[in-house]
């Protein structure tokens, strides 16, 4: 039996909910546990909401339900990792569906830690962070997903689907902010396929705001949002041109695996 024990905020309240008490049968290899015995899994998560708390609240009450697996054999890390990846995507789909009936505001970055069968599974979608602190020091267990760190993925989407930015933004990244006085001068740029920089002559189309702006301390996607993964934001649009931002946002987490002692 797999019992998923919710930890942290609202954990005690969640225990009172009937659906949190439903056992799920899990068959595992003999090296891990005996078939039919009870195996507990502890689940921790942080949901950092923006533009409203609705998506964060829904995810905090439902994500662990998507992780539970009914009659699924767990024999390797890939199945647990896949379950976490599928759960994040299903959670985002649930929020999109529920928004048709309920008022669910904003979006949220999400990070979850599943302690299961002696291992830590860290699933991250956004800019929340997991840190392991031991007597020997501390180490990061996750990486941020922001417009800066996912530049190539975002530029690739704009390249493959130019209608997402229309004539309002340039998908290119430039080494400096451009203005009309820069026309016909040289500037360094990079596109979706580039790790390095190349030079080009500034044209009128280069004066459009870049896909990833650098006008503040935090780089933003379409001059609006500072994260590139998470839940919600299905009705988030740019202010001036009313372009949807959700097509650029991903709910797929990066999952890292390590021993509980790491």
C-alpha positions as a Markdown table, in Angstrom:
| # | Residue | x | y | z |
|---|---|---|---|---|
| 1 | Unk | 0.0 | 0.0 | 0.0 |
| 2 | Unk | 1.2 | 3.5 | -0.8 |
| 3 | Unk | 0.2 | 6.2 | 1.8 |
| 4 | Unk | 1.2 | 9.7 | 0.7 |
| 5 | Unk | 1.7 | 11.8 | 3.8 |
| 6 | Unk | 1.2 | 15.5 | 3.2 |
| 7 | Unk | 3.6 | 17.7 | 5.1 |
| 8 | Unk | 3.8 | 21.3 | 5.9 |
| 9 | Unk | 1.2 | 24.0 | 5.4 |
| 10 | Unk | -2.4 | 22.8 | 5.7 |
| 11 | Unk | -1.2 | 19.2 | 6.2 |
| 12 | Unk | -3.4 | 18.6 | 9.2 |
| 13 | Unk | -6.5 | 20.1 | 7.5 |
| 14 | Unk | -5.8 | 18.0 | 4.4 |
| 15 | Unk | -5.7 | 14.8 | 6.5 |
| 16 | Unk | -9.4 | 15.4 | 7.3 |
| 17 | Unk | -10.4 | 15.3 | 3.7 |
| 18 | Unk | -11.7 | 11.9 | 2.7 |
| 19 | Unk | -9.8 | 11.7 | -0.6 |
| 20 | Unk | -6.5 | 12.2 | 1.3 |
| 21 | Unk | -7.1 | 9.0 | 3.2 |
| 22 | Unk | -7.7 | 6.7 | 0.3 |
| 23 | Unk | -5.1 | 3.9 | 0.0 |
| 24 | Unk | -3.5 | 3.1 | -3.3 |
| 25 | Unk | -2.1 | -0.3 | -4.1 |
| 26 | Unk | 1.5 | -0.3 | -5.4 |
| 27 | Unk | 3.5 | -3.3 | -6.4 |
| 28 | Unk | 7.3 | -2.9 | -6.0 |
| 29 | Unk | 10.3 | -5.0 | -6.6 |
| 30 | Unk | 11.5 | -7.3 | -3.8 |
| 31 | Unk | 14.6 | -5.2 | -3.4 |
| 32 | Unk | 12.5 | -2.3 | -2.3 |
| 33 | Unk | 9.6 | -3.7 | -0.4 |
| 34 | Unk | 7.4 | -6.7 | -0.2 |
| 35 | Unk | 4.3 | -6.6 | -2.5 |
| 36 | Unk | 1.2 | -5.6 | -0.5 |
| 37 | Unk | 3.1 | -4.0 | 2.4 |
| 38 | Unk | 2.5 | -0.4 | 3.4 |
| 39 | Unk | 5.0 | 2.1 | 2.1 |
| 40 | Unk | 4.8 | 5.7 | 3.2 |
| 41 | Unk | 5.8 | 8.6 | 1.0 |
| 42 | Unk | 6.3 | 12.1 | 2.4 |
| 43 | Unk | 5.4 | 15.0 | 0.1 |
| 44 | Unk | 6.5 | 18.6 | 0.5 |
| 45 | Unk | 5.7 | 21.4 | -1.8 |
| 46 | Unk | 5.9 | 25.2 | -2.2 |
| 47 | Unk | 3.6 | 27.1 | -4.5 |
| 48 | Unk | 4.6 | 30.7 | -5.1 |
| 49 | Unk | 1.6 | 32.6 | -6.5 |
| 50 | Unk | 1.6 | 35.7 | -8.6 |
| 51 | Unk | -1.2 | 37.9 | -9.9 |
| 52 | Unk | -3.5 | 36.3 | -7.3 |
| 53 | Unk | -3.5 | 33.3 | -5.0 |
| 54 | Unk | -6.1 | 31.1 | -6.8 |
| 55 | Unk | -3.8 | 28.8 | -8.8 |
| 56 | Unk | -1.4 | 28.3 | -5.8 |
| 57 | Unk | -4.3 | 27.4 | -3.5 |
| 58 | Unk | -5.8 | 24.9 | -5.9 |
| 59 | Unk | -2.4 | 23.3 | -6.6 |
| 60 | Unk | -1.6 | 23.1 | -2.9 |
| 61 | Unk | -4.8 | 21.0 | -2.3 |
| 62 | Unk | -4.7 | 18.9 | -5.5 |
| 63 | Unk | -1.2 | 18.2 | -6.8 |
| 64 | Unk | -0.6 | 15.3 | -4.4 |
| 65 | Unk | -3.8 | 13.7 | -5.6 |
| 66 | Unk | -2.4 | 13.6 | -9.2 |
| 67 | Unk | 0.8 | 12.0 | -7.9 |
| 68 | Unk | -1.0 | 9.0 | -6.4 |
| 69 | Unk | -1.0 | 6.0 | -8.7 |
| 70 | Unk | -3.7 | 3.3 | -8.6 |
| 71 | Unk | -2.6 | -0.2 | -9.5 |
| 72 | Unk | 0.7 | 0.9 | -11.1 |
| 73 | Unk | 3.9 | -1.2 | -10.6 |
| 74 | Unk | 6.8 | 0.9 | -9.3 |
| 75 | Unk | 10.1 | -0.8 | -10.0 |
| 76 | Unk | 12.4 | 2.0 | -11.1 |
| 77 | Unk | 13.2 | 5.7 | -10.8 |
| 78 | Unk | 11.8 | 6.4 | -14.3 |
| 79 | Unk | 8.3 | 5.5 | -13.2 |
| 80 | Unk | 8.4 | 7.8 | -10.2 |
| 81 | Unk | 9.9 | 10.6 | -12.3 |
| 82 | Unk | 7.3 | 10.0 | -15.0 |
| 83 | Unk | 4.5 | 10.1 | -12.4 |
| 84 | Unk | 5.7 | 13.5 | -11.1 |
| 85 | Unk | 6.1 | 14.9 | -14.6 |
| 86 | Unk | 2.6 | 13.7 | -15.6 |
| 87 | Unk | 1.1 | 15.0 | -12.3 |
| 88 | Unk | 2.4 | 18.5 | -12.9 |
| 89 | Unk | 1.0 | 18.6 | -16.4 |
| 90 | Unk | -2.3 | 17.2 | -15.2 |
| 91 | Unk | -2.5 | 19.8 | -12.4 |
| 92 | Unk | -2.1 | 22.6 | -14.9 |
| 93 | Unk | -4.8 | 21.0 | -17.1 |
| 94 | Unk | -7.1 | 20.8 | -14.1 |
| 95 | Unk | -6.6 | 24.5 | -13.3 |
| 96 | Unk | -7.5 | 25.4 | -16.9 |
| 97 | Unk | -10.6 | 23.2 | -16.8 |
| 98 | Unk | -11.7 | 24.5 | -13.4 |
| 99 | Unk | -11.3 | 28.1 | -14.5 |
| 100 | Unk | -14.3 | 27.5 | -16.8 |
| 101 | Unk | -16.4 | 27.2 | -13.7 |
| 102 | Unk | -14.6 | 28.8 | -10.9 |
| 103 | Unk | -12.7 | 32.1 | -10.5 |
| 104 | Unk | -9.1 | 30.9 | -10.1 |
| 105 | Unk | -6.8 | 33.9 | -10.2 |
| 106 | Unk | -3.2 | 34.2 | -11.3 |
| 107 | Unk | -0.5 | 31.5 | -11.6 |
| 108 | Unk | 2.3 | 30.0 | -9.5 |
| 109 | Unk | 5.7 | 28.6 | -9.6 |
| 110 | Unk | 5.9 | 25.1 | -8.0 |
| 111 | Unk | 8.5 | 22.9 | -6.4 |
| 112 | Unk | 7.7 | 19.5 | -4.8 |
| 113 | Unk | 9.8 | 17.0 | -3.0 |
| 114 | Unk | 8.7 | 13.4 | -2.8 |
| 115 | Unk | 10.5 | 11.2 | -0.2 |
| 116 | Unk | 9.8 | 7.6 | -1.4 |
| 117 | Unk | 11.6 | 4.3 | -0.9 |
| 118 | Unk | 14.7 | 5.9 | 0.5 |
| 119 | Unk | 15.1 | 8.5 | -2.2 |
| 120 | Unk | 14.4 | 12.2 | -2.8 |
| 121 | Unk | 12.6 | 13.2 | -5.9 |
| 122 | Unk | 12.7 | 17.0 | -6.5 |
| 123 | Unk | 10.3 | 18.3 | -9.2 |
| 124 | Unk | 10.6 | 22.0 | -10.0 |
| 125 | Unk | 8.7 | 24.2 | -12.4 |
| 126 | Unk | 9.5 | 27.9 | -11.8 |
| 127 | Unk | 11.9 | 29.8 | -9.7 |
| 128 | Unk | 11.3 | 28.2 | -6.3 |
| 129 | Unk | 14.3 | 26.5 | -4.8 |
| 130 | Unk | 15.1 | 23.3 | -2.9 |
| 131 | Unk | 18.3 | 23.3 | -0.7 |
| 132 | Unk | 19.7 | 20.3 | 1.2 |
| 133 | Unk | 21.4 | 21.3 | 4.4 |
| 134 | Unk | 23.6 | 18.8 | 6.3 |
| 135 | Unk | 26.4 | 18.9 | 8.7 |
| 136 | Unk | 28.8 | 19.0 | 5.8 |
| 137 | Unk | 27.2 | 22.1 | 4.3 |
| 138 | Unk | 24.4 | 23.0 | 1.9 |
| 139 | Unk | 23.7 | 22.3 | -1.8 |
| 140 | Unk | 21.1 | 23.2 | -4.3 |
| 141 | Unk | 18.7 | 20.5 | -5.4 |
| 142 | Unk | 17.0 | 22.5 | -8.1 |
| 143 | Unk | 17.6 | 25.0 | -10.9 |
| 144 | Unk | 15.6 | 28.1 | -11.7 |
| 145 | Unk | 13.4 | 28.3 | -14.8 |
| 146 | Unk | 13.2 | 31.9 | -15.8 |
| 147 | Unk | 13.2 | 33.8 | -19.1 |
| 148 | Unk | 16.9 | 34.2 | -18.7 |
| 149 | Unk | 17.7 | 30.5 | -18.1 |
| 150 | Unk | 15.2 | 29.3 | -20.8 |
| 151 | Unk | 16.1 | 31.8 | -23.5 |
| 152 | Unk | 16.7 | 29.2 | -26.2 |
| 153 | Unk | 13.4 | 27.3 | -25.5 |
| 154 | Unk | 11.4 | 30.6 | -25.6 |
| 155 | Unk | 13.2 | 31.8 | -28.7 |
| 156 | Unk | 12.6 | 28.5 | -30.4 |
| 157 | Unk | 8.9 | 28.7 | -29.7 |
| 158 | Unk | 8.8 | 32.2 | -31.2 |
| 159 | Unk | 10.7 | 31.0 | -34.3 |
| 160 | Unk | 8.4 | 28.0 | -34.8 |
| 161 | Unk | 5.3 | 30.0 | -34.1 |
| 162 | Unk | 5.9 | 33.6 | -35.2 |
| 163 | Unk | 2.2 | 34.5 | -34.6 |
| 164 | Unk | 2.8 | 34.3 | -30.9 |
| 165 | Unk | 4.7 | 37.6 | -31.0 |
| 166 | Unk | 3.3 | 39.0 | -34.2 |
| 167 | Unk | 4.8 | 42.3 | -35.2 |
| 168 | Unk | 5.0 | 43.4 | -31.5 |
| 169 | Unk | 8.2 | 41.8 | -30.3 |
| 170 | Unk | 11.6 | 40.7 | -31.7 |
| 171 | Unk | 12.6 | 37.2 | -30.7 |
| 172 | Unk | 16.3 | 38.1 | -30.8 |
| 173 | Unk | 18.4 | 38.9 | -27.8 |
| 174 | Unk | 20.6 | 42.0 | -28.1 |
| 175 | Unk | 23.7 | 42.9 | -26.2 |
| 176 | Unk | 22.2 | 46.3 | -25.4 |
| 177 | Unk | 19.0 | 48.2 | -25.6 |
| 178 | Unk | 18.4 | 49.7 | -29.0 |
| 179 | Unk | 16.9 | 53.0 | -30.2 |
| 180 | Unk | 16.5 | 54.8 | -33.5 |
| 181 | Unk | 19.9 | 56.3 | -33.2 |
| 182 | Unk | 21.3 | 52.7 | -33.5 |
| 183 | Unk | 19.9 | 52.2 | -37.0 |
| 184 | Unk | 22.5 | 51.0 | -39.5 |
| 185 | Unk | 25.0 | 50.5 | -36.7 |
| 186 | Unk | 26.4 | 47.1 | -35.5 |
| 187 | Unk | 25.0 | 45.2 | -32.5 |
| 188 | Unk | 25.7 | 41.8 | -31.0 |
| 189 | Unk | 22.7 | 39.4 | -31.0 |
| 190 | Unk | 21.8 | 35.8 | -30.5 |
| 191 | Unk | 19.0 | 33.7 | -31.8 |
| 192 | Unk | 17.3 | 30.4 | -30.7 |
| 193 | Unk | 20.1 | 28.2 | -32.1 |
| 194 | Unk | 23.0 | 30.2 | -30.6 |
| 195 | Unk | 25.1 | 29.9 | -27.5 |
| 196 | Unk | 27.5 | 32.6 | -28.6 |
| 197 | Unk | 27.0 | 36.1 | -30.0 |
| 198 | Unk | 27.2 | 37.4 | -33.6 |
| 199 | Unk | 27.1 | 40.9 | -35.1 |
| 200 | Unk | 24.4 | 42.3 | -37.3 |
| 201 | Unk | 23.3 | 45.7 | -38.7 |
| 202 | Unk | 20.4 | 47.2 | -36.8 |
| 203 | Unk | 17.2 | 47.4 | -38.9 |
| 204 | Unk | 13.8 | 48.9 | -38.1 |
| 205 | Unk | 12.5 | 45.5 | -37.0 |
| 206 | Unk | 15.2 | 45.3 | -34.4 |
| 207 | Unk | 13.8 | 48.3 | -32.6 |
| 208 | Unk | 10.8 | 46.3 | -31.4 |
| 209 | Unk | 10.8 | 45.2 | -27.7 |
| 210 | Unk | 12.8 | 41.9 | -27.3 |
| 211 | Unk | 11.0 | 38.7 | -26.4 |
| 212 | Unk | 13.0 | 38.7 | -23.2 |
| 213 | Unk | 13.4 | 42.2 | -21.8 |
| 214 | Unk | 16.2 | 43.4 | -19.6 |
| 215 | Unk | 14.8 | 46.7 | -18.4 |
| 216 | Unk | 14.8 | 45.8 | -14.7 |
| 217 | Unk | 16.7 | 43.7 | -12.3 |
| 218 | Unk | 14.7 | 40.7 | -13.3 |
| 219 | Unk | 14.4 | 39.7 | -16.9 |
| 220 | Unk | 10.9 | 39.3 | -18.1 |
| 221 | Unk | 9.0 | 37.4 | -20.8 |
| 222 | Unk | 7.1 | 39.8 | -23.1 |
| 223 | Unk | 7.7 | 42.6 | -20.6 |
| 224 | Unk | 5.3 | 40.8 | -18.2 |
| 225 | Unk | 6.3 | 37.8 | -16.2 |
| 226 | Unk | 9.6 | 36.7 | -14.6 |
| 227 | Unk | 9.1 | 33.0 | -14.7 |
| 228 | Unk | 8.8 | 30.6 | -17.6 |
| 229 | Unk | 7.3 | 27.5 | -15.9 |
| 230 | Unk | 4.5 | 26.8 | -13.4 |
| 231 | Unk | 0.8 | 26.4 | -13.1 |
| 232 | Unk | -2.1 | 28.7 | -14.2 |
| 233 | Unk | -1.7 | 32.1 | -16.0 |
| 234 | Unk | -4.1 | 30.8 | -18.7 |
| 235 | Unk | -5.7 | 34.3 | -19.1 |
| 236 | Unk | -2.5 | 36.3 | -18.8 |
| 237 | Unk | -1.9 | 38.7 | -21.7 |
| 238 | Unk | 0.5 | 41.5 | -22.5 |
| 239 | Unk | -0.8 | 44.9 | -21.5 |
| 240 | Unk | -0.3 | 46.8 | -24.8 |
| 241 | Unk | -0.9 | 44.2 | -27.5 |
| 242 | Unk | -3.0 | 41.7 | -25.6 |
| 243 | Unk | -0.9 | 38.8 | -26.7 |
| 244 | Unk | -1.4 | 35.5 | -24.7 |
| 245 | Unk | 1.6 | 34.5 | -22.6 |
| 246 | Unk | 0.5 | 31.0 | -21.7 |
| 247 | Unk | 1.8 | 29.4 | -24.9 |
| 248 | Unk | 5.4 | 30.2 | -23.8 |
| 249 | Unk | 4.9 | 28.9 | -20.2 |
| 250 | Unk | 5.5 | 25.2 | -19.4 |
| 251 | Unk | 4.1 | 23.1 | -16.6 |
| 252 | Unk | 6.7 | 20.3 | -17.2 |
| 253 | Unk | 9.0 | 20.1 | -14.2 |
| 254 | Unk | 12.7 | 19.2 | -14.1 |
| 255 | Unk | 13.0 | 16.1 | -11.8 |
| 256 | Unk | 16.2 | 15.3 | -10.0 |
| 257 | Unk | 16.7 | 12.1 | -8.0 |
| 258 | Unk | 19.0 | 11.3 | -5.1 |
| 259 | Unk | 19.3 | 9.3 | -2.0 |
| 260 | Unk | 17.5 | 10.6 | 1.1 |
| 261 | Unk | 20.9 | 11.3 | 2.6 |
| 262 | Unk | 22.2 | 12.7 | -0.7 |
